[in-house]
Amino acid sequence: MKEPIAIIGSACHFPGGADSPGKLWGLLESQKDVLRENSRKELNLNSFYHPDGTHHGTTNVPGKSYLLEDGHQNFDALFFNINPMEALAMDPQQKLLLETTYEAFERAGYTLEQMQNSSTSVFVGVMTSDFHDMQARDLETINRWHATGTAPTMLSNRISYCFNLKGPSLTINTACSSSLVALHQAVQSLRNGESSMAIVGGVNLLLDPGTFISESKIHMLSPTSRCRMWDQDADGYARGEGCAVVILKSLTHALADGDVIDAIVRETLVSSDGRSAGITMPDAEAQTKLIKQTYLNAGLDPIRDRCQYFECHGTGTQAGDPVEAQAIHQAFFADKPITGEYKDTKMHVGSIKTVIGHLEGCAGLAGVLKAVSCINHETITANLHFNTLNSKIAPFYTHLNVPTRNIPWPKVEGTSPLRASVNSFGFGGANAHAIIESAEAYVSGSDRKFSNEHSKDSFAIAKPFLISANSRPSLIATIERLARYVESNPSLQLNDLAWCLATKRSALCFKICLTADSPPKSSRGIKASNMEINGQLGTLTRRSRSEQLKVLGIFTGQGAQWATMGRKLILSCQLFANSIERCECALALLPDGPSWSLRTELMADKESSRLSESTFSQPLTTAIEIAIVDLLSAIGIELDGVIGHSSGEIAAAYAAGVISAEHAIQIAYYRGLHVGSPHWYGYKE
């Protein structure tokens, strides 16, 4: 079997406010149609409307499309080290890809520093270049950076440049199958050793009426602005815009690196229709052969091992839908009779295009993200705009089903994975197919999560939450999103959140750190921090990414101690408790060691505590400081310098590696013993 490929991170910006994989699932689950009126001046479709799509210079598509809610006007050029003047000349598709790629890094748990100089490949699928077409209409006013701002090659190359990635970098245009072809190229790049990690992107923005006009001429677009997959009233496809990025690794490397695995890309394959009935006409035989061969290449039998769900290209065209239905039937069912064990077998089919429109160059990846979401939630979501089956599809529909409501994922036998096929074809004949599977069949459930051994919130311990951004407004927005996330997830493990923020996010210029020991407190603390920042009252740390951070350890003597200090850490953190126990054992070796216990004294309440007495305070504070040094070391924080006062000098010497923990606690014990003795002051009883 060929090496399976792991999807370890993803990000998206889709219509309907689906600007994350989680929100995408919410949209799919809600069965909501997100078509909306166009309000952009540059895409003034109503001015070009004519009921006859072949009329010169017009389109029969009304002023509605599947558009991004947040538009494309906002872009933090300085975050990506881009000159603001150069940014003005950049295709908004480049900007959206950069932002979505960074979000995919975050979701995969990789910082900017980790990505630097890595052999990461980039493959981007795109179909249109509206921004270039718009700028080229007035060549006398084009920007100085027009060439690098609008060339399609820069869609992939800009990602490699900004994040300093050294693997292959390709932009692919096979029309509507572009991003699924890009996925195939990424899989091949990982398997043949060209790259250790791969970024696959797809993007489509509707900025200009030109494509609407040209595609209306050949009756590709729906005058009702709907993708009615396999429906009798299907009248063309509805254009949509969006961006998606997935991060890939070979399964072997993903497991070795402890990555979260969202799903498995089992196999991919591409082909061409060749000479079909017309250059824009799909071919059933070519698609059937592609689907079968993809399964055979994966070591699967197309009949016995067929998928439980098939994500169709499903544009809603009278030319494409019947051909795809025929190909699916021939690939999975034509070789077997419709009686016996296959009589009641149904394969569910659908298309994300009925929900968010046809994203053209990004359509293939949109289908992949839907398949991954449905697999992970074990639910097949409803297909919208399906009322009456197209009569041309009826001969191939015996074993197929278009669900019009959300249904549970069909049960699978034994350890077989949940499996989905994703199909895509371009209007010039470039076909692509991918097999997506659940990760459980390849890894245990625990292996799919971040390896954080201190993830249990059994005891209420204040945890540090590090939040950073590249600017003050961005920091405020990040804090707001984090507060909403904490509020909406009451069962959230705060240790996991603190750990991810500290180790799986890039530390950017503006930073703030807060602590909390429960979700309500953390939410209130996050909101309070945001109010302070908005009111110019917060203390923000700003540091360049290139500036090396150094840590100074300051160790105090007596005077700062209080009753029950360290109690929560002893109860909740085994490493901390073990350090205190080690100090106990060292004191037990002394011939005149204490008759009392470090742990007992630290656990004592205020009424019975003897911390105010030097005999106890000196070894107890030293034991606490030794345990804190051990804890910091365990989580990777090393001190670059230390200073100490009084008994704190002992712990500072331990932190510097001058003495051992055993010697440190013994020195502190004798110091406390004699400081607390009347002989210390030069008189006898």
C-alpha positions in Angstrom: 0.0 0.0 0.0 1.2 3.5 -0.8 2.1 5.8 2.1 -1.2 7.4 3.4 -1.1 11.2 3.7 -2.3 12.9 6.9 -4.2 16.2 7.0 -2.8 17.9 10.1 -4.3 21.3 9.8 -6.8 23.3 7.7 -8.3 26.7 7.4 -11.0 28.3 5.3 -12.9 31.4 4.4 -16.2 30.5 2.9 -19.6 32.3 2.3 -22.0 32.4 5.2 -19.3 33.5 7.7 -17.7 30.0 7.6 -14.2 31.4 8.3 -12.9 28.3 10.1 -13.5 24.5 9.8 -15.6 24.6 12.9 -17.9 27.3 11.5 -18.0 25.4 8.2 -19.4 22.4 10.1 -22.0 24.7 11.8 -23.1 26.0 8.4 -23.3 22.5 6.9 -25.3 21.2 9.9 -27.7 24.2 9.8 -28.8 23.4 6.2 -28.8 27.2 5.5 -28.7 28.8 2.1 -26.2 31.7 2.2 -26.8 33.3 -1.2 -26.9 37.1 -0.7 -27.3 40.3 -2.6 -24.1 41.7 -4.0 -23.2 45.1 -2.5 -19.8 45.6 -4.1 -19.3 48.5 -6.5 -16.7 46.7 -8.6 -19.0 43.8 -9.1 -22.1 45.6 -10.3 -23.9 42.7 -12.0 -27.2 44.5 -12.2 -25.7 47.0 -14.6 -24.8 44.1 -16.9 -28.0 42.1 -16.5 -30.1 40.9 -19.5 -32.5 38.0 -19.4 -30.9 36.6 -22.5 -27.4 35.3 -21.5 -26.2 35.4 -25.1 -26.9 39.1 -25.4 -23.8 41.1 -26.2 -21.9 42.3 -23.2 -24.4 41.1 -20.6 -25.1 38.2 -18.2 -28.4 36.6 -17.3 -27.2 36.2 -13.7 -28.9 38.7 -11.3 -27.1 40.6 -8.6 -26.8 37.7 -6.2 -23.8 35.4 -5.5 -22.2 33.4 -2.7 -19.9 36.0 -1.4 -17.6 36.3 1.6 -19.1 38.3 4.4 -15.8 40.0 5.4 -14.9 40.9 1.9 -11.2 41.3 0.9 -10.4 45.0 1.7 -8.6 44.4 5.1 -5.0 43.1 4.9 -2.2 43.5 7.4 0.7 44.0 5.0 3.3 44.6 7.8 2.5 41.3 9.4 3.8 39.6 6.2 6.7 42.1 5.9 5.2 43.5 2.7 5.6 47.2 1.7 2.1 48.9 2.0 2.6 50.4 -1.5 3.4 46.9 -2.9 0.3 45.5 -1.1 -1.9 47.9 -3.1 -0.8 46.1 -6.3 -1.4 42.6 -4.9 -4.2 40.5 -6.2 -6.6 40.1 -3.2 -6.4 36.4 -3.8 -2.7 36.5 -2.8 -3.6 38.3 0.4 -6.4 35.9 1.3 -4.2 32.9 0.6 -1.5 34.4 2.9 -3.9 34.9 5.8 -5.6 31.5 5.4 -2.2 29.8 5.2 -1.1 31.4 8.5 -4.4 30.3 10.1 -3.7 26.7 8.9 -0.3 26.9 10.5 -2.0 27.8 13.8 -4.5 25.0 13.6 -1.7 22.5 12.8 0.2 23.8 15.8 3.3 25.1 13.9 4.9 28.5 14.6 6.5 30.8 12.1 9.9 29.9 13.5 9.3 26.2 12.9 8.3 26.8 9.3 11.4 28.9 8.4 13.8 27.2 5.9 11.7 24.0 6.0 11.4 21.8 2.9 7.7 22.6 2.7 6.0 22.6 -0.7 3.2 24.9 -1.9 0.5 24.0 -4.5 -2.2 26.4 -5.2 -5.3 25.9 -7.4 -6.9 28.9 -9.1 -9.2 29.5 -12.1 -9.7 33.2 -12.5 -7.6 36.4 -12.4 -10.1 39.1 -12.1 -7.8 41.6 -10.4 -5.2 41.3 -13.2 -7.9 41.8 -15.8 -9.2 44.9 -14.1 -5.8 46.5 -13.8 -4.8 45.7 -17.4 -7.7 47.8 -18.7 -5.7 51.0 -18.0 -2.0 50.2 -18.6 -1.0 53.9 -18.1 -1.9 53.8 -14.4 -0.8 50.3 -13.3 1.2 50.1 -10.1 5.0 49.7 -10.0 4.5 46.2 -8.6 1.8 45.1 -11.1 3.8 42.2 -12.4 4.5 40.6 -9.0 1.1 41.6 -7.7 -1.1 40.0 -10.4 0.9 37.2 -12.0 -0.9 33.8 -11.2 2.5 32.2 -10.3 2.8 34.5 -7.3 -0.2 32.9 -5.6 2.0 30.0 -4.6 5.4 31.7 -4.8 4.2 34.5 -2.4 3.4 31.9 0.2 6.9 30.3 -0.1 8.6 33.7 0.0 6.7 35.2 2.9 7.1 32.1 5.1 10.6 31.2 3.8 9.6 27.7 2.6 12.1 25.9 0.4 10.1 23.1 -1.2 8.4 23.1 -4.7 6.1 26.1 -5.3 3.5 25.7 -8.1 0.3 27.5 -9.1 -2.1 25.2 -11.0 -5.0 26.1 -13.3 -7.2 23.3 -14.5 -10.3 25.4 -14.1 -12.8 24.0 -11.5 -10.6 21.0 -10.7 -7.6 23.1 -9.9 -7.4 22.7 -6.1 -8.0 19.0 -6.2 -5.3 18.6 -8.8 -3.1 20.7 -6.5 -3.9 18.2 -3.7 -2.7 15.4 -6.0 0.5 17.1 -6.8 1.1 17.7 -3.1 0.6 14.0 -2.3 3.1 13.0 -5.0 5.6 15.6 -3.7 5.4 14.0 -0.2 5.6 10.5 -1.5 8.6 11.1 -3.7 10.6 12.9 -1.0 10.5 16.4 -2.6 9.1 17.9 0.5 8.6 17.0 4.2 5.4 19.0 4.5 3.0 20.3 1.9 0.6 23.3 1.8 -2.4 22.9 -0.6 -4.5 26.0 -1.3 -7.4 27.1 -3.4 -8.8 30.5 -3.9 -11.5 32.3 -5.8 -12.7 35.9 -5.6 -15.4 37.5 -7.7 -14.1 41.0 -8.5 -15.2 41.6 -12.0 -18.3 40.9 -14.2 -16.1 39.6 -17.1 -16.3 35.9 -16.2 -20.0 36.1 -15.5 -20.5 37.6 -19.0 -18.3 35.1 -20.8 -19.7 32.0 -19.1 -23.3 33.2 -19.6 -22.6 33.0 -23.4 -22.1 29.2 -23.2 -25.0 28.6 -20.7 -22.8 27.5 -17.8 -24.3 29.8 -15.2 -27.6 29.5 -13.4 -29.9 32.5 -14.0 -31.5 31.6 -10.6 -28.2 31.7 -8.8 -28.5 28.2 -7.4 -26.5 24.9 -7.8 -29.4 22.4 -8.0 -27.3 19.2 -8.1 -29.1 16.4 -9.9 -32.5 18.2 -9.7 -34.9 18.3 -12.7 -34.8 22.1 -12.6 -31.0 22.4 -12.6 -30.1 25.3 -14.9 -26.4 25.9 -14.5 -24.1 26.7 -11.6 -24.0 29.6 -9.1 -20.6 31.2 -8.7 -19.1 31.6 -5.2 -15.9 32.8 -3.6 -13.7 31.5 -0.9 -10.3 30.2 0.1 -9.1 27.0 1.7 -5.8 25.7 2.8 -4.8 22.2 4.1 -1.5 21.2 5.6 -0.2 17.7 4.7 2.4 15.3 5.9 3.1 11.6 5.3 1.3 9.6 8.0 4.7 8.2 9.2 6.1 11.7 9.8 2.9 13.0 11.3 2.8 10.2 13.9 6.4 10.6 14.7 6.0 14.4 15.2 2.9 14.0 17.4 0.7 16.0 15.0 -3.1 16.1 15.3 -4.5 14.1 12.4 -7.8 15.4 11.1 -8.2 12.8 8.3 -6.3 10.6 5.9 -5.8 11.2 2.1 -5.7 7.6 1.0 -5.1 8.2 -2.7 -5.5 10.8 -5.4 -5.4 10.7 -9.2 -5.9 13.0 -12.2 -6.8 12.4 -15.8 -8.2 14.0 -18.9 -11.4 13.4 -20.9 -9.4 13.6 -24.2 -11.6 14.2 -27.2 -15.1 14.2 -25.8 -18.3 15.4 -27.5 -17.0 18.9 -27.0 -14.1 20.6 -25.2 -16.5 21.7 -22.4 -18.4 18.4 -22.4 -17.5 15.8 -19.7 -17.0 12.2 -20.5 -18.6 9.4 -18.5 -16.1 6.7 -19.6 -13.1 8.8 -18.6 -14.6 9.7 -15.2 -15.5 6.0 -14.5 -12.0 4.9 -15.4 -10.5 7.6 -13.1 -12.6 6.6 -10.1 -11.9 2.9 -10.5 -8.2 3.4 -11.0 -7.9 5.7 -7.9 -9.4 2.8 -5.8 -7.1 0.2 -7.4 -4.0 2.4 -6.9 -5.0 2.6 -3.2 -5.2 -1.2 -3.0 -9.0 -1.1 -2.7 -11.7 -2.9 -4.6 -14.2 -0.4 -6.1 -17.1 -2.7 -5.4 -16.2 -4.2 -2.0 -14.4 -1.2 -0.6 -16.4 1.6 -2.0 -17.0 4.7 0.0 -20.0 5.4 2.1 -20.3 8.9 0.9 -19.5 10.5 -2.5 -18.8 14.2 -2.7 -19.8 15.0 -6.3 -18.6 17.8 -8.5 -22.4 18.4 -8.6 -22.5 21.8 -10.2 -26.2 21.6 -11.3 -25.6 21.7 -15.1 -27.7 19.6 -17.5 -24.5 18.5 -19.3 -22.4 17.6 -16.3 -24.8 16.1 -13.7 -26.0 13.1 -15.7 -22.5 12.2 -16.8 -21.2 12.2 -13.3 -24.1 10.1 -12.1 -23.4 7.6 -14.8 -19.7 7.5 -13.9 -20.5 6.8 -10.2 -22.9 4.1 -11.1 -20.5 2.4 -13.5 -17.6 2.6 -11.2 -19.2 1.1 -8.1 -22.3 -0.8 -9.2 -22.4 -1.7 -12.9 -20.3 -4.8 -12.5 -22.7 -6.4 -10.0 -26.4 -7.3 -10.3 -29.0 -5.2 -8.5 -30.3 -8.2 -6.6 -28.9 -10.2 -3.6 -26.6 -8.5 -1.2 -26.5 -5.3 -3.3 -30.3 -4.9 -3.6 -30.7 -2.5 -0.7 -27.2 -1.0 -0.9 -27.3 2.8 -1.1 -24.4 5.2 -1.6 -25.1 8.7 -0.4 -24.1 11.5 -2.7 -24.0 15.3 -2.4 -22.2 18.5 -3.1 -21.1 21.4 -0.9 -21.9 23.6 -3.9 -25.6 23.5 -3.0 -24.7 25.3 0.3 -21.9 27.8 -0.6 -22.0 27.9 -4.4 -19.3 26.8 -6.9 -16.0 28.1 -5.7 -14.3 27.2 -9.1 -10.6 27.1 -8.4 -11.2 26.4 -4.7 -14.1 24.0 -5.3 -12.1 20.7 -4.9 -10.7 21.7 -1.5 -14.1 22.9 -0.4 -15.4 19.4 -1.1 -12.4 17.8 0.8 -13.1 20.0 3.9 -16.8 19.0 3.8 -15.9 15.3 3.6 -13.4 15.7 6.5 -16.0 17.5 8.6 -18.7 14.9 7.9 -16.4 12.0 8.6 -15.2 13.5 11.9 -18.8 14.2 13.0 -20.0 10.9 11.6 -22.9 12.7 9.8 -23.8 13.2 6.2 -25.3 16.7 5.8 -28.2 17.6 3.7 -28.0 18.5 0.0 -30.0 21.7 -0.7 -32.2 22.6 -3.7 -33.0 18.9 -4.5 -36.7 18.4 -5.1 -37.3 16.2 -8.2 -34.7 13.8 -9.6 -33.4 14.7 -13.1 -35.0 12.2 -15.4 -31.6 11.8 -17.2 -30.1 10.6 -14.0 -32.9 8.1 -13.0 -31.3 5.1 -14.9 -28.2 5.5 -12.7 -29.9 6.3 -9.4 -30.9 2.7 -8.2 -28.1 2.5 -5.6 -27.6 6.2 -5.1 -29.3 8.6 -2.7 -29.2 12.4 -2.4 -30.0 13.1 1.3 -32.2 16.1 1.9 -31.7 16.1 5.7 -28.8 15.3 7.9 -28.3 11.6 8.4 -25.9 9.5 10.6 -22.9 8.1 8.8 -23.6 4.5 7.6 -22.1 1.9 9.9 -18.9 0.2 8.7 -17.7 -3.3 9.5 -14.8 -4.1 11.9 -11.9 -1.7 11.7 -12.7 -0.4 8.3 -12.4 3.4 8.1 -15.2 5.9 7.3 -14.5 6.6 3.6 -15.5 9.4 1.3 -14.7 10.1 -2.4 -14.3 13.6 -3.7 -14.8 14.2 -7.4 -13.8 17.3 -9.4 -13.5 18.1 -13.1 -12.6 21.2 -15.1 -14.6 22.5 -18.0 -11.6 21.8 -20.3 -11.6 18.1 -19.4 -9.1 17.9 -16.5 -10.5 15.4 -13.9 -9.4 14.7 -10.3 -10.4 12.3 -7.7 -9.4 11.8 -4.0 -10.2 9.2 -1.4 -10.5 10.6 2.2 -10.7 8.3 5.2 -11.1 8.7 9.0 -7.9 8.6 11.0 -9.0 6.1 13.6 -8.2 3.1 11.5 -4.5 4.3 11.3 -3.9 5.8 14.8 -5.4 5.4 18.2 -7.8 8.1 19.5 -5.2 9.4 22.0 -2.6 9.7 19.3 -4.8 12.2 17.4 -4.6 14.8 20.2 -1.8 17.0 21.2 0.5 15.2 23.7 0.0 17.3 26.8 0.6 15.2 29.9 -0.8 17.9 32.2 -4.1 18.3 30.4 -6.4 17.3 33.3 -8.0 20.2 35.3 -8.6 18.0 38.4 -7.5 20.9 40.7 -8.1 24.6 40.3 -4.6 26.0 39.5 -4.0 29.4 38.0 -2.8 28.9 34.5 -0.9 31.5 32.4 -2.6 32.3 29.1 -0.2 34.0 26.6 -2.0 36.0 23.9 -0.1 37.8 21.2 -0.7 39.6 18.0 1.2 41.9 15.5 -0.7 45.1 16.4 -2.9 46.5 19.1 -6.1 46.2 17.1 -5.3 42.6 16.2 -4.6 41.8 19.8 -8.0 43.2 20.8 -9.7 41.1 18.1 -7.8 38.0 19.2 -8.8 38.5 22.8 -12.4 38.9 21.8 -12.4 35.7 19.8 -10.7 33.8 22.7 -13.2 35.1 25.2 -16.1 33.9 23.0 -14.5 30.5 22.5 -14.0 30.0 26.3 -17.6 31.1 27.0 -19.0 28.7 24.4 -17.0 25.7 25.6 -17.7 25.3 29.3 -16.0 21.8 29.4 -12.8 23.3 28.0 -9.6 21.9 29.6 -7.8 25.1 30.6 -4.4 23.4 30.8 -4.8 22.4 27.1 -5.7 25.9 26.2 -2.7 27.4 28.1 -0.3 24.9 26.6 -1.5 25.5 23.0 -1.3 29.2 23.4 2.2 29.0 24.8 3.7 26.3 22.6 1.6 26.0 19.4 1.2 29.7 18.5 3.7 32.1 17.2 4.8 34.7 19.8 4.1 38.0 18.0 5.1 41.5 18.8 2.3 42.6 21.1 1.8 40.2 24.0 -0.3 40.0 27.2 -0.4 37.2 29.8 -3.2 36.5 32.2 -4.1 33.8 34.7 -7.2 32.0 35.6 -8.2 28.7 37.3 -11.7 28.1 35.8 -13.4 28.8 32.5 -15.7 31.6 34.0 -12.7 33.3 35.6 -10.6 33.0 32.4 -13.4 34.5 30.3 -13.8 37.4 32.8 -10.1 37.9 32.9 -9.8 37.9 29.1 -12.6 40.4 28.8 -11.1 42.6 31.6 -7.7 42.5 29.8 -9.4 43.6 26.6 -11.1 46.5 28.4 -7.8 47.6 29.8 -6.2 47.6 26.4 -9.1 49.5 24.9 -8.8 52.0 27.7 -5.1 52.4 27.3 -4.6 51.0 30.8 -3.1 47.7 30.1 0.6 47.0 30.1 1.6 45.5 26.8 4.9 43.9 26.0 6.2 44.6 22.5 9.2 42.8 21.2 10.6 42.1 17.8 10.3 38.5 16.5 14.0 38.5 15.9 14.9 39.7 19.3 16.2 36.8 21.5 14.3 36.4 24.8 16.4 35.8 28.0 15.0 34.8 31.4 16.3 36.0 34.7 15.4 34.1 37.9 15.0 36.1 41.1 14.9 34.1 44.3 13.6 35.7 47.4 14.4 34.9 51.1 12.0 35.0 54.1 9.2 37.5 54.2 7.3 36.5 51.1 6.0 33.2 52.5 2.4 32.6 53.4 0.4 29.7 54.9 -0.6 26.9 52.4 1.8 28.2 49.7 2.4 25.5 47.2 -0.5 23.4 48.4 -2.4 23.5 45.1 0.7 22.6 43.1 1.4 19.7 45.4 -2.1 18.4 44.9 -2.4 19.0 41.2 1.1 18.6 39.8 2.9 15.2 40.3 6.2 16.6 39.2 6.1 19.4 41.8 5.0 16.9 44.5 7.9 14.6 43.5 10.4 17.5 43.9 9.1 18.2 47.4 9.4 14.5 48.2 13.0 14.4 47.0 13.8 17.2 49.4 12.1 15.3 52.2 14.3 12.3 51.5 17.5 14.4 51.5 16.6 15.8 55.0 15.9 12.3 56.2 19.5 11.4 55.5 20.8 13.9 58.0 21.8 12.6 61.5 20.1 15.5 63.1 17.4 16.0 60.6 13.9 17.5 61.3 11.2 15.7 63.2 8.7 17.4 61.0 7.7 17.0 57.4 8.0 19.5 54.6 4.8 18.4 53.0 2.8 18.5 56.2 4.0 22.0 57.0 3.2 23.3 53.5 -0.3 21.7 53.7 -1.0 23.2 57.1 -3.7 25.9 57.3 -3.2 29.4 58.6 -4.0 28.6 62.2 -1.6 25.7 62.6 1.2 26.9 60.2 4.7 27.6 61.6 6.0 29.4 58.5 6.7 32.5 60.4 9.4 30.7 62.4 12.9 30.8 60.7 13.5 27.1 61.5 10.6 26.3 59.2 10.4 29.2 56.7 14.0 28.8 55.4 13.8 25.2 54.3 10.2 25.5 53.2 10.7 28.5 50.9 13.9 26.8 49.5 11.9 23.6 48.8 9.2 25.6 47.0 11.8 27.4 44.9 13.6 24.1 44.1 10.3 22.6 42.9 9.5 25.6 40.8 12.9 25.4 39.1 12.3 21.7 38.4 8.8 22.6 37.0 10.1 25.3 34.7 12.9 23.0 33.5 10.3 20.3 32.7 8.3 22.6 30.4 11.4 23.9 28.6 12.0 27.2 30.4 15.7 27.6 31.2 17.1 30.5 33.2 19.8 32.6 31.6 20.8 34.2 34.8 19.9 34.1 38.5 20.1 36.3 41.6 19.1 35.6 45.1 18.7 37.2 48.5 19.3 35.5 51.9 18.1 31.9 51.7 17.1 32.6 48.1 20.8 32.5 47.4 20.7 28.7 48.1 17.9 28.1 45.5 19.7 30.4 43.0 22.8 28.3 43.4 20.7 25.2 42.6 19.2 26.8 39.6 22.6 27.8 38.3 23.8 24.2 38.7 26.4 25.0 41.3 24.9 22.6 44.0 22.4 19.7 43.9 18.8 19.9 45.1 19.7 17.6 48.0 22.6 19.8 49.1 20.5 22.9 48.7 17.7 21.8 51.0 20.2 20.5 53.6 22.0 23.9 53.6 18.6 25.7 54.0 17.6 23.4 56.9 20.8 24.0 58.8 20.7 27.7 58.1 17.1 27.9 59.4 18.0 25.7 62.4 20.7 28.0 63.5 19.0 31.3 62.7 16.1 30.2 64.8 18.4 29.2 67.7 19.2 31.7 70.6 22.9 30.8 70.2 22.7 32.6 66.8 22.4 35.9 68.6 25.4 35.3 70.9 23.8 34.3 74.2 22.8 31.2 76.0 19.6 30.2 77.7 
